[in-house]
């Protein structure tokens, strides 16, 4: 039962903590615990930051610059 709840939460929680854990090279659960502790100490203000990061991660293709053609290597200057 607990495993199903954890899987549901990880799928529905936008993947912000997983992205931070992957980027920083630490466990996702550690990032979640720090986020929870920080939320308690700052009276919930990181929740707003979390939703902004979730929005950016969900729409990251719109924030990246459009490139019509990618080079295969640095030396391919055409």
Secondary structure as a PSIPRED ss2 file (coil, helix, strand):
# PSIPRED VFORMAT (PSIPRED V4.0)

   1 X C   1.000  0.000  0.000
   2 X H   0.000  1.000  0.000
   3 X H   0.000  1.000  0.000
   4 X H   0.000  1.000  0.000
   5 X H   0.000  1.000  0.000
   6 X H   0.000  1.000  0.000
   7 X H   0.000  1.000  0.000
   8 X H   0.000  1.000  0.000
   9 X H   0.000  1.000  0.000
  10 X H   0.000  1.000  0.000
  11 X H   0.000  1.000  0.000
  12 X H   0.000  1.000  0.000
  13 X C   1.000  0.000  0.000
  14 X C   1.000  0.000  0.000
  15 X C   1.000  0.000  0.000
  16 X H   0.000  1.000  0.000
  17 X H   0.000  1.000  0.000
  18 X H   0.000  1.000  0.000
  19 X H   0.000  1.000  0.000
  20 X H   0.000  1.000  0.000
  21 X H   0.000  1.000  0.000
  22 X H   0.000  1.000  0.000
  23 X H   0.000  1.000  0.000
  24 X H   0.000  1.000  0.000
  25 X C   1.000  0.000  0.000
  26 X C   1.000  0.000  0.000
  27 X C   1.000  0.000  0.000
  28 X H   0.000  1.000  0.000
  29 X H   0.000  1.000  0.000
  30 X H   0.000  1.000  0.000
  31 X H   0.000  1.000  0.000
  32 X H   0.000  1.000  0.000
  33 X H   0.000  1.000  0.000
  34 X H   0.000  1.000  0.000
  35 X H   0.000  1.000  0.000
  36 X H   0.000  1.000  0.000
  37 X H   0.000  1.000  0.000
  38 X H   0.000  1.000  0.000
  39 X H   0.000  1.000  0.000
  40 X H   0.000  1.000  0.000
  41 X H   0.000  1.000  0.000
  42 X C   1.000  0.000  0.000
  43 X C   1.000  0.000  0.000
  44 X C   1.000  0.000  0.000
  45 X H   0.000  1.000  0.000
  46 X H   0.000  1.000  0.000
  47 X H   0.000  1.000  0.000
  48 X H   0.000  1.000  0.000
  49 X H   0.000  1.000  0.000
  50 X H   0.000  1.000  0.000
  51 X H   0.000  1.000  0.000
  52 X H   0.000  1.000  0.000
  53 X H   0.000  1.000  0.000
  54 X H   0.000  1.000  0.000
  55 X H   0.000  1.000  0.000
  56 X H   0.000  1.000  0.000
  57 X H   0.000  1.000  0.000
  58 X H   0.000  1.000  0.000
  59 X C   1.000  0.000  0.000
  60 X H   0.000  1.000  0.000
  61 X H   0.000  1.000  0.000
  62 X H   0.000  1.000  0.000
  63 X H   0.000  1.000  0.000
  64 X C   1.000  0.000  0.000
  65 X C   1.000  0.000  0.000
  66 X C   1.000  0.000  0.000
  67 X C   1.000  0.000  0.000
  68 X C   1.000  0.000  0.000
  69 X C   1.000  0.000  0.000
  70 X C   1.000  0.000  0.000
  71 X C   1.000  0.000  0.000
  72 X C   1.000  0.000  0.000
  73 X C   1.000  0.000  0.000
  74 X C   1.000  0.000  0.000
  75 X C   1.000  0.000  0.000
  76 X C   1.000  0.000  0.000
  77 X C   1.000  0.000  0.000
  78 X C   1.000  0.000  0.000
